[in-house]
Amino acid sequence: MHPQTTELRCRVASFADLDTRTLYDLLRLRVDVFVVEQECAYPELDGRDTELGTRHLWLARDRAAVAYLRILDDGEVERIGRVVVAGAERGHGHAARLMEEALTVVGHRPCVLHAQAHLVDFYARYGFRPTGPEYVEDGIPHVPMRRDPAR
């Protein structure tokens, strides 16, 4: 069976519930894209992955992670970050599926993220709106965005 036709399963876990192999695969995916591909030397392991309120969401084909994001509990808001899709898996709607799953996990809480500027329209499809000016982080333009629950 062709890899693109194998079913993807969405997984959600806290740090404590991740087995070591899965954790390694998720971190490797993040480093492969954010540090190597995007050529950003920054502290990818920022200490927030292990926080009690952090949820890790990923799409897996068999056991291999092909897309990932994390949700941080920032008190008054949930923060979506580290949204990543493996290079060979892009263009198949994986980021959209992850965002839909993430918003289900977030529920009716306000949510923020810092979008790479070229992805503002993508996040706007999910109700996120810019909340400040574009800024550059690690050489990449970003825009702060927020989504408030529908009342």
C-alpha positions in Angstrom: 0.0 0.0 0.0 1.3 3.5 -0.9 2.3 5.5 2.2 0.0 8.3 1.4 -3.0 6.0 1.4 -2.3 4.4 4.8 -4.6 5.7 7.5 -3.3 8.4 9.7 -4.3 8.2 13.4 -4.4 11.3 15.6 -2.9 10.9 19.0 -3.0 13.1 22.1 -0.9 12.7 25.2 0.7 14.5 28.1 4.4 14.4 28.5 4.1 11.7 31.2 2.1 9.5 28.8 4.6 9.6 25.9 6.8 6.5 25.6 10.4 7.2 24.9 10.3 6.1 21.2 7.3 8.4 20.5 9.0 11.3 22.3 12.1 10.8 20.3 10.2 10.8 17.0 8.2 13.9 17.8 11.3 15.9 18.9 13.2 14.7 15.8 10.4 15.9 13.5 10.5 19.3 15.2 14.3 19.6 15.0 14.4 18.3 11.4 12.0 21.1 10.3 12.5 24.0 12.6 16.3 23.8 13.2 17.7 22.0 10.2 15.3 22.8 7.3 14.5 26.4 8.4 18.1 26.9 9.5 17.1 28.4 12.9 19.6 27.7 15.7 17.4 28.2 18.8 16.5 26.2 21.9 13.9 23.9 20.5 13.8 22.1 23.8 12.4 25.0 25.9 11.2 23.1 29.0 7.5 23.6 28.2 7.0 20.1 26.7 7.1 18.6 30.2 4.6 21.0 31.9 1.5 19.3 33.4 -0.9 21.2 31.2 0.9 20.6 28.0 -0.8 18.3 25.4 1.0 16.8 22.5 -1.0 16.1 19.3 0.3 14.2 16.4 -0.7 12.3 13.3 1.0 8.9 13.0 1.1 6.5 10.1 1.7 3.2 11.7 4.0 4.4 14.5 5.8 7.2 12.5 4.9 10.8 13.4 4.2 12.8 10.2 2.7 16.0 11.7 2.7 17.5 15.2 1.6 20.4 17.4 1.5 21.1 21.1 -1.0 22.9 23.3 0.3 24.8 26.3 -1.9 25.9 29.2 -1.0 29.6 29.7 -3.5 30.2 32.4 -6.2 32.4 30.8 -5.5 31.1 27.3 -4.4 28.0 25.6 -1.3 28.4 23.3 -0.9 26.3 20.1 2.7 26.0 18.9 5.3 23.9 17.2 2.9 23.1 14.3 5.0 21.0 12.0 4.5 18.6 9.0 7.2 16.4 7.7 8.5 17.6 4.3 7.4 14.5 2.4 3.9 14.8 3.9 3.1 18.4 3.1 0.1 19.3 0.9 -2.1 16.5 2.2 -4.2 18.5 4.7 -2.3 17.2 7.8 -1.9 20.7 9.4 -5.6 21.3 8.9 -6.5 18.1 10.5 -4.3 18.8 13.5 -5.8 22.3 13.9 -9.3 20.8 13.9 -8.2 18.3 16.6 -6.4 20.9 18.6 -9.5 23.2 18.7 -11.6 20.3 19.9 -9.1 19.7 22.7 -9.0 23.5 23.5 -12.8 23.6 23.6 -14.3 26.9 24.5 -11.2 28.5 25.9 -9.5 31.5 24.2 -6.4 30.4 22.2 -3.3 32.2 21.0 -0.5 31.4 18.6 2.4 33.0 16.9 2.0 32.3 13.2 4.7 32.4 10.6 3.6 35.4 8.6 2.9 33.4 5.4 0.5 31.2 7.3 -1.8 34.0 8.7 -4.6 33.1 6.2 -4.3 29.5 7.1 -4.9 30.2 10.8 -7.6 32.8 10.0 -9.7 29.9 8.6 -9.9 28.6 12.2 -11.0 31.9 13.7 -7.6 33.4 14.6 -7.1 37.1 14.1 -3.9 39.1 14.3 -3.4 40.9 17.6 -0.3 42.8 16.9 2.3 43.8 14.3 4.5 41.4 12.4 7.8 40.7 14.1 10.9 38.7 13.3 11.9 35.7 15.5 14.9 33.6 14.6 15.0 35.2 11.1 11.3 34.3 10.3 8.5 36.9 10.2 5.7 36.0 12.7 2.3 37.5 13.6 0.7 37.1 17.0 -2.9 35.8 16.7 -5.8 35.0 19.0 -9.1 33.0 18.7 -11.9 33.7 21.1 -14.6 31.2 21.6 -17.9 31.8 19.9 -20.5 33.1 22.4 
